[in-house]
């Protein structure tokens, strides 16, 4: 932490934080697991997210994770690594002029090369964003390039956390290129969207990098199922009136103190 903020005159990317307590609680649990695996405060802790199948919600998870880390005042960067999808199909890329694919297409000997031009500020303090750039037919070749290595080296000294948002390993091999370059790999699955075979295949692809595998996030879970496996997740939640939903004696004591405070004012 404490790194200098990156200045930019480019358009600011607008991100929207979750307001649902249950979603924030789930993300906080992921943040704790990732932060506890951080081995050093020097250099960026690089985390790669990829789906077991399409439409798992890896982008929404990446954004929520990035916002949480930034809220803790860690200098955080999210990189949109889906170079297959057309730029105009992504809302976060509407205000961007240049992105990841554009810089990776540059010649390494270009003396005017400036990685800063693809790093955008967001409306969240301490959180930056690199858009995908224009879509490519064969982005694998770009991720294998020397330019990608140069970019990673540059970013390593600028940020505390870097989140790579890749398309699903079930539909594109792109993420596998960076398995060896990141600190942690997180698979994203989703109920009633991903098959058991896709999960097995995704874990098989991660197996050679088992020491970097942080685990799997199951997305799009029904609230009743979540409640079944995560007991008392809402113990400290507040209701619409701002009262904490505590149990038994704790709840009675809390309400009693709050009522007394209101009477004094």
NORJOGI-V614304 format. One record per helix or strand of 2 or more residues. SS is the DSSP state (H for helix, E for strand). FROM is the first residue (numbers start at 1). TO is the last residue. If there is no record, write none. Layout:
ss:SS from:FROM to:TO
ss:SS from:FROM to:TO
This chain:
ss:H from:21 to:36
ss:E from:45 to:51
ss:H from:58 to:71
ss:E from:76 to:80
ss:H from:87 to:89
ss:H from:91 to:93
ss:H from:100 to:104
ss:H from:115 to:118
ss:E from:120 to:122
ss:E from:127 to:130
ss:H from:140 to:143
ss:H from:146 to:156
ss:E from:161 to:165
ss:H from:174 to:177
ss:E from:184 to:190
ss:H from:196 to:212
ss:E from:213 to:219
ss:H from:223 to:229
ss:H from:248 to:264
